[in-house]
Amino acid sequence: MYFSGQGKIFIASRAADGFPAAMRFVGNVPDLKINLETEKLEHKESSSGQRLTDLSLITSKKTSVEFSLEEFSTDNLALALYGTKSTIAGSTVTAEVLANPLAAGDYARLKNGKVSSVVIKDSAGTPATLVAGTDYEVSSANHGTLKILNIGSYVQPFKADYSYGEQINVGLFQAAAPDRWLRFEGLNTADALKPVLIELYKVTLDPLNELVLISDDVTKLALSGAALFDDTKVGDANLGQFGRVVDLS
């Protein structure tokens, strides 16, 4: 029997009993690899004149995993960037101070995206209102970017009033990496789509090494990490203590 695999990957936090909590389907995964490694202590005899190895003793066992995520979701980004996902509710802002000084042709950043109803005023004793389309324009409402067209005799810093919509934020390196349960529900495309199940019980993932943002190809979140020894599975002959492969055909 040959094997050529496809399938779905689910990731879950581990519950207190060492089994998975609610699992999340991570979307399309074009590659998945599990690597097994041992370290050995080798001894050579000293009587034959050839220094032959007469003992090979395994001193450690390691399991690692590599896979790529193609779904550019906030959940996957939080996983890859050690981030925390939070929802910013839509609201309004009054008198947000813009960068200072600004000249004609400069761009200014608002603190929020998905903006609307933008009004820009100056800092005079009686604030003057800049004219949209003449003194400034909203370069990107989604990104919250303004372009200054004319500064005239206005008094800086400029101040912005606007509304903004709900958005989801993922901050980098805001969370420690918890141990996770990884589940592969596989299909053998080389043998009539026979099913196979692979589970790793205690995976700790490294942060994403590279986030490609401009490319002619689909961005992949290439992740790797270690599959650790799970001491909650001690004495379980069926489950093992790192993971398992189950033939479901």
C-alpha positions in Angstrom: 0.0 0.0 0.0 1.3 3.4 -0.9 0.5 6.6 0.9 -0.1 10.1 -0.4 -2.0 12.2 2.1 -4.4 15.0 2.3 -6.8 16.0 5.1 -7.8 18.4 7.8 -5.8 19.7 10.8 -7.4 20.7 14.0 -5.7 22.4 16.9 -6.9 22.6 20.5 -5.8 23.8 23.9 -5.2 21.0 26.4 -7.8 20.6 29.1 -6.7 19.9 32.7 -7.0 16.1 32.1 -4.5 16.2 29.2 -7.1 15.8 26.5 -8.2 18.4 24.0 -10.6 21.2 24.7 -12.7 22.7 21.8 -10.9 22.0 18.6 -10.4 24.5 15.8 -10.1 23.7 12.1 -7.1 25.7 10.8 -8.1 25.8 7.1 -6.0 24.6 4.2 -2.7 23.0 5.1 -0.5 22.1 2.0 2.2 20.3 4.0 2.5 18.4 7.3 5.6 16.6 8.6 6.4 14.7 11.8 10.1 14.1 12.6 11.4 11.5 15.0 14.9 11.8 16.3 17.1 9.9 18.8 20.4 10.7 20.4 22.7 7.8 21.1 25.7 7.0 23.2 28.1 4.7 21.2 31.0 2.7 22.7 33.9 1.3 20.7 35.8 -1.8 21.7 39.5 -1.6 22.1 40.8 -5.1 21.6 40.4 -5.9 17.9 42.6 -3.1 16.5 39.6 -1.8 14.5 37.8 0.2 17.1 34.4 -1.4 16.3 31.2 -0.2 17.8 30.0 -2.8 20.3 27.3 -0.7 22.1 24.6 1.7 20.9 22.5 3.1 23.7 19.6 5.5 23.1 19.9 8.4 25.5 17.0 10.6 24.3 14.0 10.6 22.0 12.5 13.7 20.3 9.5 14.4 18.1 9.0 17.5 16.2 6.3 18.8 13.8 6.3 21.1 10.8 3.3 22.4 8.8 2.1 25.5 6.9 -1.2 27.4 7.2 -2.6 29.1 4.2 -5.7 30.6 5.8 -4.8 34.2 6.7 -7.3 34.4 9.7 -6.8 36.3 12.9 -7.0 33.0 14.8 -4.1 31.6 12.8 -2.1 34.8 13.1 -2.6 34.8 16.8 -1.3 31.2 16.8 1.7 32.0 14.7 2.7 35.4 16.3 2.2 34.4 19.9 -0.5 37.0 19.8 -3.7 37.8 21.6 -6.9 38.3 19.5 -9.2 41.1 20.7 -12.2 42.8 19.2 -12.3 46.6 19.1 -15.9 47.9 19.2 -16.8 50.7 16.8 -17.1 54.1 18.4 -16.4 57.8 17.8 -13.3 59.9 18.5 -13.1 63.7 19.2 -10.0 65.9 18.8 -7.5 63.1 18.1 -4.2 65.0 17.7 -2.4 64.2 14.4 1.3 64.1 13.8 3.0 67.5 14.0 4.2 69.3 12.0 2.5 68.2 8.7 3.2 69.7 5.3 1.3 69.5 2.0 1.8 66.0 0.5 2.3 64.4 3.9 0.2 61.5 5.1 -1.2 61.2 8.7 -2.3 58.1 10.5 -5.4 57.9 12.6 -5.4 55.5 15.6 -8.3 53.5 14.1 -9.3 51.9 10.8 -12.7 51.7 9.1 -13.2 55.4 9.5 -16.1 57.6 8.4 -17.5 61.1 9.0 -13.9 62.6 9.3 -13.7 66.2 10.2 -10.3 68.0 10.7 -9.9 71.1 12.7 -6.8 73.2 13.6 -5.6 74.4 17.0 -6.5 78.1 16.8 -8.3 79.7 19.7 -11.4 79.4 17.6 -10.7 76.3 15.7 -11.0 76.5 11.9 -12.3 73.4 10.0 -10.2 72.2 7.1 -12.0 71.7 3.8 -12.2 68.1 2.7 -10.9 67.7 -0.9 -9.1 71.0 -0.7 -7.0 70.9 2.5 -7.0 67.1 3.1 -8.5 63.9 1.8 -9.1 60.5 3.3 -6.5 58.5 1.5 -7.7 55.1 2.9 -10.8 54.9 5.0 -10.2 51.2 5.8 -6.7 51.9 7.0 -7.4 55.2 8.6 -5.0 57.3 6.5 -5.3 61.0 5.6 -3.4 63.0 3.0 -2.7 66.7 3.7 -3.2 68.8 0.6 -2.8 72.3 1.9 -1.8 73.8 5.2 -2.6 77.4 4.4 -2.6 79.6 7.5 -4.0 76.8 9.7 -2.6 76.4 13.2 -1.1 73.0 13.9 -1.4 70.4 15.3 -4.5 69.3 13.4 -7.2 67.4 15.3 -9.6 64.8 13.9 -13.2 63.9 14.8 -14.4 60.7 13.2 -16.3 57.5 13.6 -14.8 54.0 13.2 -16.2 50.5 12.8 -15.5 47.3 14.6 -12.2 45.6 14.0 -10.2 42.6 15.2 -6.7 43.2 16.6 -3.8 40.8 17.0 -0.9 42.1 19.0 2.5 40.4 18.5 4.2 38.5 21.4 1.4 39.2 23.8 0.8 35.6 25.0 2.9 32.7 26.1 2.8 29.6 23.9 0.5 27.1 25.6 0.7 23.3 25.0 -1.7 22.3 22.2 -3.2 19.1 20.9 -2.8 18.6 17.2 -5.2 16.2 15.3 -4.8 15.2 11.6 -7.9 13.6 10.0 -6.2 12.2 6.9 -7.1 10.6 3.7 -4.8 8.3 1.6 -5.3 9.6 -1.9 -3.1 6.7 -3.2 -5.5 4.1 -1.8 -9.2 4.8 -2.3 -9.2 7.7 0.2 -8.8 5.3 3.1 -8.9 7.3 6.4 -6.1 7.7 8.9 -6.0 9.5 12.2 -2.8 11.0 13.6 -2.7 12.8 17.0 0.1 14.6 18.8 -0.9 15.2 22.4 1.4 18.0 23.7 2.8 20.3 21.0 4.6 23.5 21.7 4.9 25.7 18.6 7.7 28.2 17.9 6.7 31.7 16.7 6.5 32.3 13.0 10.0 32.8 11.6 8.9 34.8 8.6 5.7 36.6 7.6 5.7 37.3 3.9 3.4 40.2 3.1 4.3 41.2 -0.5 4.6 38.3 -2.9 3.3 36.9 -6.2 2.4 33.7 -4.3 -0.1 32.8 -1.6 1.4 33.6 1.8 2.0 30.5 4.0 2.4 30.6 7.8 5.2 28.0 8.2 5.1 26.7 11.7 7.3 24.2 13.6 7.6 23.0 17.1 8.2 20.1 19.4 5.8 17.3 20.3 6.5 16.7 24.0 6.3 13.7 26.3 2.8 13.7 27.8 3.0 12.4 31.4 -0.9 12.2 31.6 -0.7 9.1 29.2 1.6 7.0 31.4 0.8 3.3 31.2 -1.6 3.7 28.3 -0.6 1.0 25.8 -3.0 2.3 23.2 -2.3 6.0 23.3 1.5 6.0 23.8 3.0 9.1 25.4 3.8 11.4 22.4 1.1 10.6 19.9 -0.5 7.9 17.8 -1.3 6.8 14.3 -4.6 5.0 13.7 -5.5 3.1 10.6 -9.2 3.6 10.1 -9.6 1.7 6.8 
